[in-house]
């Protein structure tokens, strides 16, 4: 955790920072309420330790301003002897605890433990709120309860591994629900009451990703204005989910391997070895064996991750699940939009079943959200679906000789092909067709060859 100490007594402030550092946390001091508020605005802290006696400033006023800035930030009050009554008033205004000066190391440890419990409680509340929000749209029970034998076999393997400490590698195309499965595995594990922390490997530069994972010390690189604990520390005792690990920079891979094998790591810019008891779940849409052969992914890291591996099948291989998933998304987005919709029309259902869904669940989710917004009646009609689905249906209805109209939701190439076929059907010879089309005989010959009419 990161603490801000606001106290005008330098000796006391420095001693408190040393106590906090000794407990494995980070502490930064501010000699006045004004400077402390500026620090809160410019950086992120997990707790504030505030002295009520700040010279000309009133500690209670500073507390009120802290509460306005960050209402959920836990604040512990320092108070001199004889001012306990004021400390009680501070707690009434939102402080979570107080320490009467001078305090013993044991008293400080008790207050620190209370702050940590309060912080953990807030983290759990935020996690549950996120999970409730996500589960409304990405309900694991709905999306993972498949009637497809292939998916059933995959989930059986993963759920058996969930209750063990083994690392798990989830493979699958983009949008197949790897992050949903990872969270479901965490919820089915012995760590369900601990944090589930996600790191997206392709989202940051090498330097920032290393800091995001392992943390850094002040001054270790440009912009490192203070110490920072990474996601490994945050996930301690819980689950660390490494999304798209196939894109993890080669320079960071040895450090991750050390974390997996030795449960040890070091923050960027320091030599202190730290322990981390975390369960790692990784996911990728990349072909890791191919990346190992290319030299962009370490073979030893691949073998270390490859203890329990399962590949999620793409949506096109789960046809029996398609309409069920679509119905789930329909109910969710209809409720969000305040719409009453009675399912899909037959043409819309056919289009959903016949489409390949290259974007998998993510594409299906977006398509149904759009359809709910665009629907004019009480059912989702074909015209409410995205153009990609409608285009395929139109071409199938028109067969090999489509008679498409200007303005049809198809590409220019498809429209040209349809026009060429019709003109060639209705003319006596190529010369007449070329004259009508306004092109020369050689161009018409090339176009005929391209569409297979030689």
C-alpha positions as CSV (number, residue, x, y, z in Angstrom):
1,X,0.0,0.0,0.0
2,X,1.0,3.6,-0.6
3,X,0.7,6.0,2.4
4,X,0.8,9.8,2.6
5,X,1.9,11.2,6.0
6,X,0.8,14.8,6.6
7,X,2.6,16.2,9.7
8,X,4.6,19.4,10.3
9,X,7.0,17.6,12.7
10,X,9.8,16.4,10.4
11,X,11.3,14.0,13.0
12,X,7.9,12.3,13.6
13,X,7.1,12.3,9.9
14,X,10.4,10.6,9.0
15,X,10.1,8.1,11.8
16,X,6.5,7.1,10.7
17,X,7.7,6.7,7.1
18,X,10.4,4.3,8.3
19,X,7.9,2.3,10.3
20,X,5.7,1.9,7.2
21,X,8.7,1.1,4.9
22,X,9.7,-1.6,7.4
23,X,6.3,-3.2,6.9
24,X,6.9,-3.5,3.2
25,X,4.8,-0.5,2.2
26,X,5.6,2.8,0.7
27,X,5.3,6.1,2.5
28,X,5.7,9.7,1.5
29,X,5.6,12.8,3.7
30,X,4.1,16.3,3.4
31,X,4.9,19.0,6.0
32,X,1.6,20.8,5.6
33,X,-2.1,20.3,4.7
34,X,-1.7,22.3,1.6
35,X,1.2,20.2,0.3
36,X,-0.6,17.1,1.3
37,X,-3.7,18.0,-0.7
38,X,-1.5,18.8,-3.7
39,X,0.2,15.3,-3.4
40,X,-3.3,13.7,-3.3
41,X,-4.3,15.5,-6.5
42,X,-1.1,14.6,-8.4
43,X,-0.6,11.0,-7.2
44,X,-2.5,7.9,-6.0
45,X,-2.4,6.9,-2.4
46,X,-4.1,4.1,-0.6
47,X,-4.3,5.8,2.8
48,X,-3.5,9.1,4.6
49,X,-2.1,9.5,8.1
50,X,-3.0,13.1,9.2
51,X,-1.9,15.2,12.2
52,X,-4.7,17.4,13.6
53,X,-2.2,20.0,14.8
54,X,-0.6,21.5,11.7
55,X,0.3,24.9,13.0
56,X,-1.9,27.6,11.4
57,X,-3.9,25.0,9.5
58,X,-6.8,23.1,11.1
59,X,-6.5,19.4,10.7
60,X,-10.3,19.0,10.7
61,X,-10.5,21.3,7.7
62,X,-7.9,19.3,5.9
63,X,-9.8,16.1,6.7
64,X,-12.9,17.6,5.1
65,X,-11.1,18.5,2.0
66,X,-9.5,15.0,1.7
67,X,-13.0,13.5,2.0
68,X,-14.2,15.8,-0.8
69,X,-11.3,14.8,-3.0
70,X,-11.5,11.1,-2.3
71,X,-14.5,10.0,-0.2
72,X,-13.4,6.4,0.1
73,X,-9.8,7.1,1.1
74,X,-9.1,5.7,4.6
75,X,-7.7,8.4,6.9
76,X,-6.0,7.8,10.3
77,X,-5.7,10.8,12.7
78,X,-2.6,11.6,14.8
79,X,-3.5,13.6,17.9
80,X,-1.5,15.0,20.8
81,X,-2.5,14.2,24.4
82,X,-5.5,16.1,25.7
83,X,-7.2,16.3,22.2
84,X,-8.9,12.9,22.1
85,X,-12.2,14.7,22.0
86,X,-11.2,16.3,18.8
87,X,-10.1,13.0,17.4
88,X,-13.5,11.5,18.1
89,X,-15.0,14.4,16.2
90,X,-12.6,13.6,13.3
91,X,-13.8,10.1,13.2
92,X,-17.4,11.4,13.1
93,X,-16.4,13.3,10.0
94,X,-15.0,10.2,8.3
95,X,-11.6,9.2,9.7
96,X,-11.4,5.4,10.3
97,X,-9.0,5.5,13.3
98,X,-6.8,7.7,15.5
99,X,-3.5,7.4,17.3
100,X,-2.6,9.4,20.3
101,X,0.9,10.8,20.3
102,X,3.3,9.4,21.5
103,X,2.3,5.9,20.4
104,X,4.1,2.6,20.7
105,X,5.1,0.4,17.8
106,X,2.5,-2.2,18.7
107,X,-0.3,0.5,18.7
108,X,0.9,1.7,15.3
109,X,0.8,-1.9,14.0
110,X,-2.8,-2.3,15.2
111,X,-3.8,0.9,13.4
112,X,-2.0,-0.2,10.3
113,X,-3.8,-3.6,10.3
114,X,-7.1,-1.8,10.5
115,X,-6.2,0.4,7.5
116,X,-5.2,-2.7,5.6
117,X,-8.5,-4.4,6.4
118,X,-10.4,-1.3,5.4
119,X,-8.5,-1.1,2.1
120,X,-9.0,-4.8,1.4
121,X,-12.7,-4.4,2.1
122,X,-12.9,-1.6,-0.4
123,X,-11.0,-3.6,-3.0
124,X,-13.4,-6.5,-2.5
125,X,-16.4,-4.2,-2.9
126,X,-15.0,-2.8,-6.1
127,X,-14.2,-6.3,-7.4
128,X,-17.7,-7.5,-6.7
129,X,-19.2,-4.4,-8.3
130,X,-17.1,-5.1,-11.4
131,X,-18.0,-8.8,-11.4
132,X,-21.7,-8.0,-11.1
133,X,-21.5,-5.5,-13.9
134,X,-19.6,-7.9,-16.1
135,X,-21.7,-10.9,-15.3
136,X,-24.9,-9.2,-16.4
137,X,-23.5,-9.2,-20.0
138,X,-20.9,-12.0,-19.8
139,X,-22.6,-14.4,-17.5
140,X,-20.1,-17.3,-17.1
141,X,-22.9,-19.7,-16.4
142,X,-24.7,-18.9,-19.7
143,X,-21.6,-18.6,-21.9
144,X,-19.7,-21.6,-20.5
145,X,-22.6,-24.0,-20.1
146,X,-22.3,-25.4,-23.6
147,X,-24.2,-28.2,-25.3
148,X,-21.2,-28.7,-27.7
149,X,-19.2,-31.8,-26.7
150,X,-15.9,-30.1,-27.6
151,X,-16.6,-27.2,-25.2
152,X,-17.8,-29.5,-22.5
153,X,-14.5,-31.4,-22.6
154,X,-12.5,-28.2,-22.5
155,X,-14.5,-26.9,-19.4
156,X,-14.2,-30.3,-17.7
157,X,-10.4,-30.1,-17.9
158,X,-10.2,-26.5,-16.8
159,X,-12.6,-26.9,-13.8
160,X,-10.7,-29.9,-12.5
161,X,-7.5,-27.8,-12.7
162,X,-9.2,-24.8,-11.1
163,X,-9.0,-26.2,-7.5
164,X,-5.2,-26.8,-7.8
165,X,-2.3,-24.3,-7.6
166,X,-1.1,-25.2,-11.1
167,X,-0.6,-22.5,-13.8
168,X,-3.2,-22.6,-16.5
169,X,-2.8,-21.6,-20.1
170,X,-6.0,-20.8,-22.1
171,X,-5.8,-20.7,-25.9
172,X,-8.3,-19.6,-28.4
173,X,-9.1,-17.0,-31.1
174,X,-9.8,-13.4,-30.1
175,X,-13.2,-13.0,-28.6
176,X,-13.8,-16.6,-27.6
177,X,-14.3,-15.7,-23.9
178,X,-10.8,-16.4,-22.5
179,X,-11.1,-13.7,-19.8
180,X,-14.6,-14.9,-18.8
181,X,-13.2,-18.4,-18.4
182,X,-10.2,-17.2,-16.4
183,X,-12.5,-15.3,-14.0
184,X,-14.7,-18.4,-13.7
185,X,-11.7,-20.6,-12.9
186,X,-10.7,-18.1,-10.1
187,X,-14.2,-18.2,-8.7
188,X,-14.1,-22.0,-8.7
189,X,-10.7,-22.1,-7.0
190,X,-9.6,-22.1,-3.3
191,X,-8.7,-18.4,-3.9
192,X,-12.2,-17.2,-4.8
193,X,-12.3,-14.8,-1.9
194,X,-9.0,-13.2,-2.9
195,X,-8.3,-10.6,-5.7
196,X,-8.4,-11.5,-9.4
197,X,-5.9,-9.1,-11.0
198,X,-5.6,-8.6,-14.8
199,X,-2.6,-7.5,-16.8
200,X,-3.1,-6.9,-20.5
201,X,0.4,-7.7,-22.0
202,X,0.0,-5.9,-25.4
203,X,-1.4,-2.7,-23.9
204,X,1.8,-1.0,-22.7
205,X,5.4,-0.4,-23.8
206,X,8.1,-2.8,-22.5
207,X,9.2,-0.4,-19.8
208,X,5.7,0.5,-18.6
209,X,4.6,-3.2,-18.7
210,X,7.5,-4.3,-16.5
211,X,6.6,-1.6,-14.0
212,X,2.9,-2.5,-14.2
213,X,3.8,-6.1,-13.4
214,X,6.6,-5.9,-10.9
215,X,6.5,-2.3,-9.7
216,X,9.4,0.3,-9.6
217,X,11.3,2.5,-7.2
218,X,11.5,6.2,-7.3
219,X,13.9,7.5,-10.0
220,X,14.3,4.2,-11.8
221,X,13.3,5.7,-15.1
222,X,11.9,9.0,-16.5
223,X,8.5,9.6,-14.9
224,X,9.1,7.4,-11.9
225,X,8.3,10.1,-9.4
226,X,7.7,7.8,-6.5
227,X,7.8,4.1,-5.5
228,X,5.2,1.9,-7.1
229,X,3.9,-1.6,-6.2
230,X,3.0,-3.6,-9.3
231,X,0.2,-6.0,-10.1
232,X,2.2,-9.0,-8.7
233,X,2.1,-7.4,-5.3
234,X,-1.6,-6.5,-5.6
235,X,-2.5,-10.1,-6.6
236,X,-0.5,-11.6,-3.7
237,X,-2.5,-14.5,-2.3
238,X,-4.9,-14.4,-5.2
239,X,-4.9,-14.9,-9.0
240,X,-2.8,-13.0,-11.6
241,X,-4.4,-13.2,-15.1
242,X,-1.9,-12.4,-17.9
243,X,-4.1,-11.7,-21.0
244,X,-2.5,-12.1,-24.4
245,X,0.8,-13.4,-22.9
246,X,1.9,-14.3,-26.5
247,X,2.7,-10.6,-26.9
248,X,4.8,-10.4,-23.7
249,X,8.1,-8.7,-24.7
250,X,11.0,-11.1,-24.8
251,X,13.0,-8.9,-22.3
252,X,10.4,-9.4,-19.6
253,X,9.9,-13.2,-20.1
254,X,12.9,-14.3,-17.9
255,X,11.5,-12.3,-15.0
256,X,8.1,-13.9,-15.4
257,X,9.7,-17.3,-15.6
258,X,11.5,-16.6,-12.3
259,X,8.2,-15.6,-10.7
260,X,6.6,-18.8,-11.9
261,X,9.5,-21.1,-10.8
262,X,10.9,-19.4,-7.7
263,X,8.0,-17.2,-6.6
264,X,10.5,-14.3,-6.5
265,X,10.8,-11.0,-8.3
266,X,12.4,-7.6,-8.0
267,X,10.9,-4.2,-8.7
268,X,12.4,-2.1,-11.5
269,X,15.5,-0.2,-10.2
270,X,16.1,-2.2,-7.0
271,X,18.0,-5.3,-6.0
272,X,15.8,-6.4,-3.1
273,X,14.3,-9.9,-3.8
274,X,10.7,-10.2,-2.9
275,X,8.3,-13.2,-2.5
276,X,5.0,-13.5,-4.3
277,X,2.5,-16.2,-3.7
278,X,0.2,-15.8,-6.7
279,X,-1.7,-18.2,-8.9
280,X,-1.0,-17.5,-12.6
281,X,-3.6,-17.9,-15.4
282,X,-2.5,-16.9,-18.8
283,X,-4.3,-16.6,-22.1
284,X,-3.4,-15.9,-25.7
285,X,-4.8,-16.0,-29.2
286,X,-1.2,-16.5,-30.6
287,X,0.3,-19.8,-31.7
288,X,3.0,-20.1,-29.0
289,X,4.8,-23.0,-30.6
290,X,5.2,-21.0,-33.7
291,X,6.5,-18.0,-31.7
292,X,8.9,-20.3,-29.9
293,X,10.2,-21.4,-33.3
294,X,10.5,-17.8,-34.4
295,X,12.5,-16.9,-31.3
296,X,10.0,-14.4,-29.9
297,X,8.8,-16.6,-27.0
298,X,11.1,-18.5,-24.6
299,X,10.8,-22.2,-24.8
300,X,11.3,-22.7,-21.1
301,X,8.6,-20.2,-20.3
302,X,6.3,-22.0,-22.7
303,X,6.9,-25.3,-21.0
304,X,6.4,-23.7,-17.6
305,X,3.0,-22.3,-18.6
306,X,2.0,-25.4,-20.5
307,X,1.1,-27.4,-17.3
308,X,-2.6,-27.3,-17.9
309,X,-3.6,-26.1,-21.4
310,X,-7.0,-25.9,-23.0
311,X,-8.1,-24.3,-26.3
312,X,-11.6,-22.6,-26.4
313,X,-13.3,-23.5,-29.7
314,X,-14.4,-20.6,-31.9
315,X,-18.1,-19.7,-32.0
316,X,-18.5,-21.2,-35.5
317,X,-17.7,-24.6,-34.0
318,X,-20.5,-24.2,-31.4
319,X,-23.6,-23.8,-33.6
320,X,-25.9,-25.2,-31.0
321,X,-24.9,-22.4,-28.6
322,X,-25.3,-19.5,-31.0
323,X,-29.0,-18.7,-30.7
324,X,-28.8,-19.3,-26.9
325,X,-26.0,-16.8,-26.6
326,X,-27.8,-14.3,-28.8
327,X,-30.9,-14.7,-26.7
328,X,-28.9,-13.9,-23.6
329,X,-27.4,-10.8,-25.0
330,X,-30.9,-9.8,-26.3
331,X,-32.4,-9.9,-22.8
332,X,-29.4,-8.0,-21.3
333,X,-29.4,-5.1,-23.8
334,X,-33.2,-4.9,-24.0
335,X,-33.3,-4.5,-20.2
336,X,-30.6,-1.8,-20.4
337,X,-32.4,0.1,-23.1
338,X,-35.8,-0.4,-21.6
339,X,-37.1,-2.3,-24.7
340,X,-39.6,-5.1,-24.8
341,X,-38.4,-7.5,-27.6
342,X,-39.8,-11.0,-28.2
343,X,-36.7,-12.6,-29.8
344,X,-35.6,-12.9,-33.4
345,X,-37.6,-13.2,-36.6
346,X,-36.9,-16.3,-38.7
347,X,-34.7,-14.5,-41.3
348,X,-32.7,-12.9,-38.5
349,X,-32.2,-16.3,-36.7
350,X,-31.1,-17.8,-40.0
351,X,-28.6,-15.0,-40.6
352,X,-27.1,-15.5,-37.0
353,X,-26.8,-19.3,-37.5
354,X,-25.2,-19.0,-40.9
355,X,-22.7,-16.3,-40.2
356,X,-19.1,-17.4,-39.4
357,X,-18.6,-14.9,-36.5
358,X,-14.8,-14.3,-37.0
359,X,-14.9,-12.0,-34.0
360,X,-16.6,-14.7,-31.9
361,X,-18.5,-13.8,-28.7
362,X,-17.3,-10.2,-28.8
363,X,-18.6,-9.7,-32.3
364,X,-21.9,-11.4,-31.4
365,X,-22.3,-9.2,-28.3
366,X,-21.8,-6.0,-30.4
367,X,-24.1,-7.2,-33.1
368,X,-27.0,-7.9,-30.7
369,X,-26.5,-4.6,-28.9
370,X,-26.7,-2.8,-32.2
371,X,-29.8,-4.8,-33.2
372,X,-31.6,-4.0,-30.0
373,X,-30.9,-0.3,-30.5
374,X,-32.0,-0.3,-34.2
375,X,-35.1,-2.6,-33.8
376,X,-38.4,-0.8,-34.8
377,X,-40.8,-3.6,-33.9
378,X,-41.2,-6.2,-31.2
379,X,-38.7,-8.7,-32.8
380,X,-35.1,-8.4,-34.1
381,X,-35.5,-8.4,-37.9
382,X,-32.8,-9.1,-40.5
383,X,-32.5,-5.4,-41.3
384,X,-31.6,-4.7,-37.7
385,X,-28.5,-6.8,-37.9
386,X,-25.1,-5.6,-39.1
387,X,-24.4,-5.3,-42.8
388,X,-22.0,-8.3,-42.8
389,X,-24.8,-10.7,-41.8
390,X,-27.4,-9.2,-44.2
391,X,-24.9,-9.2,-47.1
392,X,-24.4,-13.0,-46.8
393,X,-28.1,-13.7,-46.6
394,X,-28.9,-11.5,-49.6
395,X,-26.2,-13.3,-51.7
396,X,-27.5,-16.7,-50.7
397,X,-31.1,-15.7,-51.5
398,X,-30.1,-14.6,-55.0
399,X,-28.0,-17.7,-55.7
400,X,-25.2,-17.8,-58.2
401,X,-26.8,-15.2,-60.5
402,X,-27.7,-12.4,-58.1
403,X,-30.0,-9.7,-59.3
404,X,-28.9,-7.0,-56.9
405,X,-30.2,-3.4,-57.0
406,X,-28.3,-0.2,-56.7
407,X,-28.1,0.6,-53.0
408,X,-28.0,-3.1,-51.9
409,X,-25.7,-3.5,-48.9
410,X,-23.0,-5.3,-50.9
411,X,-19.5,-4.3,-52.1
412,X,-18.9,-2.6,-55.5
413,X,-17.1,-5.7,-56.6
414,X,-20.2,-7.9,-55.9
415,X,-22.5,-5.4,-57.5
416,X,-20.2,-5.3,-60.6
417,X,-20.1,-9.1,-60.8
418,X,-23.9,-9.3,-60.6
419,X,-24.3,-6.6,-63.3
420,X,-21.8,-8.4,-65.6
421,X,-23.6,-11.7,-65.3
422,X,-27.0,-10.2,-66.2
423,X,-25.7,-8.2,-69.1
424,X,-23.9,-11.2,-70.6
425,X,-27.1,-13.3,-70.1
426,X,-29.2,-10.7,-72.1
427,X,-26.8,-10.0,-75.0
428,X,-26.1,-12.0,-78.1
429,X,-22.3,-11.8,-78.1
430,X,-19.3,-10.3,-76.3
431,X,-19.1,-7.3,-78.6
432,X,-22.6,-6.2,-77.8
433,X,-22.0,-6.7,-74.0
434,X,-18.8,-4.7,-74.2
435,X,-20.6,-1.9,-76.0
436,X,-23.4,-1.8,-73.4
437,X,-20.9,-1.9,-70.5
438,X,-18.7,0.8,-72.1
439,X,-15.5,-1.2,-72.0
440,X,-13.3,-2.8,-74.6
441,X,-13.3,-6.4,-75.5
442,X,-10.1,-7.2,-73.7
443,X,-11.3,-5.7,-70.5
444,X,-14.5,-7.7,-70.7
445,X,-12.5,-10.9,-71.3
446,X,-10.4,-10.3,-68.1
447,X,-13.5,-9.5,-66.0
448,X,-15.2,-12.7,-67.3
449,X,-12.2,-14.8,-66.5
450,X,-12.0,-13.2,-63.0
451,X,-15.6,-14.2,-62.1
452,X,-15.2,-17.7,-63.7
453,X,-17.2,-17.2,-66.9
454,X,-14.6,-18.4,-69.4
